[in-house]
Amino acid sequence: MSGTQEQEIRDLRALNLTPKQIARKLGIQVSQVNAAIQNQAQQTTLDRLASGELDPVYQCLASESLIQLLPTIPPENIIKNLLAKIIPVKNNDDDIDRGLGLVVIARVARYNQITVCSYLLDIWCLGIKDTIPPRTIDKIKFKEFTEALFEPFGGKPQEVPLEVAQGMIFSACEYAESLGFQPHKDFEKSRSHIGEWDGKIRIECGRNGKPFYVSGPHDNPQKIMETLKRSRGEGNFDFMIGSAPY
């Protein structure tokens, strides 16, 4: 598609024409218009992120495993109201899945689109274990996208204020860095989407006061264990390689 056509699509879209109307007017396929609109929205998002300007928050979601870790100290009005909306999850230290949590931050983009990032957190050890960089989708696909993301986690995702989502992500990141682990390689692409954290809301990381490493399918257990020995010392962390905890 030529630069002239892309500009024409941008101009017509600004007049609130639908993709079908634009395609008919320009004599091109609707799929080409949709692709151009999505590319333009993503580029606009990247440009705004690079400039430090953030779009308004559309929705922030977190898995229940993370909600349970929120403190009940000030800001009480945020935490207590949030905890009152969910059914408490039984505190079972043998439930290995409780070491993982998911946060999704979505912001309003142009043309009725949503820009979304997700952050998979290992709150017991590795911090930001995975992340999906900014992705621009419509509101219907956003619902489908988040349902698929949260499907492996117990309970329903809970809507949280941005400052709570920030606290969850950066608490996990700081804890992992104190152990010698860096965030997932794609975190730099999604870091600015979170916004600036004031440090007031935090969650407790680790398990029973110590790091607890649970090996995953894409980990290098030997390297991770060596890092923990250097940062915490032999016997000052727990781990599970395969199916047996130590």
Order of alpha helices (4+ residues) and beta strands (2+ residues): alpha-alpha-alpha-beta-alpha-alpha-beta-beta-beta-alpha-beta-alpha-alpha-beta-alpha-beta-beta
